[in-house]
Amino acid sequence: MTRILLTGFEPFGGEDINPSWAAVSLLADDPGVTAVLLDCTFDSAAKQLLAAVERTDPDLVVCVGQAGGTVGIELERVAVNLDDARIPDNAGRQPVDEPIEPSGPAAYFSSLPVKECVAAVRAAGLPASVSNSAGTYVCNHIAYTLAHLIATERPTLRGGFVHVPYAPQQVPSGNQPSMAVTDAANGLRAVVAAALA
């Protein structure tokens, strides 16, 4: 059976929910899936990801994060070698202009077929797009960590990063876009199917 590792983050920035983990946890019982909750911290999240890859030896890794203000599911095309935090992480750390891997390249492209994944999410009736920036917070840190692992140690592993919008309960006033967690989960299923195909 194909082994799939999905990760999502704990809430951060004063939120009570992180839709990335809420959606990923709905896929935890899917065949072949291992779902892992990551801390929203620069230091421990990367260690947790690497440990999960070592433990599960996956064929596919899809890391998921929250991108407030976005309309749909976003497939991240690029991860950059930079931590530059607008707000502190959940451990209080706020790096500024720090490289993730001092000897690593400036950026990596995702090894997911991002355009095919976008098409699959749209075919499932949900909004999706390619994003060319995962930011410079913990999401990008994880995206780069995964890409660096693939480039240096696991060349047959396919993996990348996906952002999902706010959950509706995060924007009760309706003044920003949101997506039901069940829809985000269905979108992630479409991403996984397209990546495996």
Secondary structure, DSSP 8 states (H G I E B T S, - for coil): ---EEEEEE---TT-S--HHHHHHHHTTTSTTEEEEEE-SSHHHHHHHHHHHHHHH--SEEEEEEE-TT-SSEEEE-EEES-B--SS--TTS----SB-SSTTS-SEEE-SS-HHHHHHHHHHTT--EEEES---SSHHHHHHHHHHHHHHHT-TT-EEEEEEE---GGG-TT--S----HHHHHHHHHHHHHHHH-
